[in-house]
Structure formats: structure tokens, C-alpha cells
Amino acid sequence: MSFWAVSDLTDDELGAVYHLQFSDKGALTRAHVYYEDIAGIEGARWYVVAVLVFVAGAVLSTATLAFLSIGRFVARGVARFAAGMRASHD
């Protein structure tokens, strides 16, 4: 059985994460402590920021692709219209 716990931030904005493993009889078999540095964005976790950045990138790339695709078809239509106008005046 495993147990995870996260402490409050310390003065230097490090959050301690404790990972404890117990045997079936309840004896502690392994203890591991590491620190997450979340300086700069108070209370944010890396996975929350990663999801937000991924979603923003996906939306921006989709909008860019749509804009470029639509612009290509519009440019073709304008070129055909202009060629038709020139042909009718000649």
C-alpha cells in the first residue's frame, strides 16, 4: 500500500511531497521525500500549466491552419474574379 502527502509551501516556495510504502502488516517499508519547486506561480502545479499550454497551442494552431486554408481559397476566388473582369474589358 502506498500513501502520498503534500505539505504546505516552505519559505523558499518548495512543497514537500512524501511517498510512503507500507507492507501488508502495516510496517513502513520505504519512505521517499522530494520537493516541488513552484516558484513564480503561487499554488500552480506543472501538470495544470502543461494542460493549459497544450490547449492554448492546439487552439492557436487550429486557428492558424483554418485561416491559412480559408485565405488560400479566397485568394483563388479573387484571382478568378479579377481575371474574369480583365477578360470582359478586353
Secondary structure, DSSP 4 states (H G I P E B T S, - for coil): -EEEEEEEE-TTSEEEEEEEEE-TTS-EEEEEEEEEE-TTSTT--HHHHHHHHHHHHHHHHHHHHHHHHHHHHHHHHHHHHHHHHHHHH-
